[in-house]
Each structure stands twice: as structure tokens, then as C-alpha cells.
């Protein structure tokens, strides 16, 4: 069981490394630490939009992700400035469809999808072998 869990954790590790390295390519800042929280905030808003949830507030995001409010505000300001998300009149945040449409064929997104598919296949093989 330990060997199986070790293999699974390595697969997940490769997935996360591949995904975050690919996603950060869309940022002018190259250090992953500089964009990690922005990626988390942006992904939370994308997931929320997909679920049809109401626009997310600073408090929602801070509580869900466990990030300080000041960090969330900084991330939201950067994401709005980059055109990734929009702020509505009530102070809620949603994804900006034009941003996605302009990147529908982005290489980084194809790399993220490939990493996920590869990890899913590897995890399935580990489970079947156990």
C-alpha cells in the first residue's frame, strides 16, 4: 500500500508541476510564487462561473482559499487589470469571456490538459496494478 501511495503521489506531483509551469507562461512574472495565489483566485472564479454560482466576493474567496483578504484584493486587482476577470457593480467577480475566447487555442492550456490526461492514465494503471 505504501508503494502504491508513493507512486500516486509522484503522479500527482508531476501533474501539478506540469500544470503550474504551463499556466504561469501567461504571466510576465516568471517566479511561480509571484503568480500562485493569482492562479488559485482565477481558477476559483472560473469554477464558480461554471457552476452558475453568483459572482464571488472578496470575503468568499478569502474564506474558501484560506488567503488573507489583503492578498485576495491584490490578486483581484491584478486579474482585473490583466483582463482575466471583471468586477460587477455590486463588487462581485466573474470571469471575462473575451479573455478566454482569445486564448481558446493557447499552448499552455493544451499542455495542462495533456498533463491531466497523462496523470489520469497513470493513476488508473497504478490502481489496476494494486
Secondary structure, 3 states (H helix, E strand, C coil): CHHHHHHHHHHHHHHHHHHHHHHHHHCCCCCHHHHHHHHHHHHHHHHHHHCCCCCECHHHHHHHHCCCHHHHHHHHHHHHHCCCEEECCCCCEEECHHHHHHCCCCHHHHHHHHHHHHHHHHHHHHHHHC
